[in-house]
Amino acid sequence: LNKLTFSAANSTNLSTKQQIFLGNLLSDKFSRHFYELKLSRPNVLVKFQICLA
């Protein structure tokens, strides 16, 4: 199963397109691996966590 979890203190600074793009980028590049991408922006902390089995 593919599991993509997204959590953010405030995701209003990231558009839906940007969120989907980052999610797809992680899925394609880090297949079958576990990675975390922490993206810091003004007033926002975005954490992508993806686990592909």
C-alpha positions as CSV (number, residue, x, y, z in Angstrom):
1,L,0.0,0.0,0.0
2,N,1.1,3.5,-0.7
3,K,0.9,5.9,2.2
4,L,1.3,9.6,1.9
5,T,0.7,11.7,5.0
6,F,0.7,15.5,4.9
7,S,0.6,17.7,7.9
8,A,1.1,21.4,8.2
9,A,0.7,24.0,10.9
10,N,-0.7,26.3,8.2
11,S,-0.9,25.1,4.6
12,T,-2.5,28.3,3.2
13,N,0.9,29.4,1.9
14,L,1.1,26.3,-0.3
15,S,-1.3,25.9,-3.2
16,T,-2.9,22.6,-3.9
17,K,-0.9,22.3,-7.1
18,Q,2.4,22.8,-5.1
19,Q,1.3,20.2,-2.6
20,I,0.4,17.6,-5.3
21,F,3.7,18.3,-7.2
22,L,5.8,17.8,-4.1
23,G,3.9,14.6,-3.3
24,N,4.3,13.2,-6.8
25,L,8.0,14.2,-6.7
26,L,8.6,12.2,-3.5
27,S,6.6,9.3,-4.8
28,D,8.5,9.0,-8.1
29,K,12.0,9.7,-6.7
30,F,11.9,7.8,-3.4
31,S,9.9,4.7,-4.3
32,R,10.2,2.0,-1.7
33,H,12.0,4.3,0.6
34,F,11.1,6.3,3.6
35,Y,11.9,10.0,3.5
36,E,10.8,13.2,5.1
37,L,10.8,16.6,3.5
38,K,10.5,19.5,5.8
39,L,9.8,22.7,4.0
40,S,10.0,25.9,6.1
41,R,8.3,29.0,4.9
42,P,7.1,32.2,6.6
43,N,4.6,31.2,9.3
44,V,4.4,27.7,7.9
45,L,6.0,24.4,8.6
46,V,5.2,21.7,6.1
47,K,6.1,18.1,6.7
48,F,5.8,15.5,3.9
49,Q,6.2,11.9,5.0
50,I,6.0,9.1,2.4
51,C,6.3,5.4,2.9
52,L,6.0,3.0,-0.1
53,A,6.0,-0.7,0.5
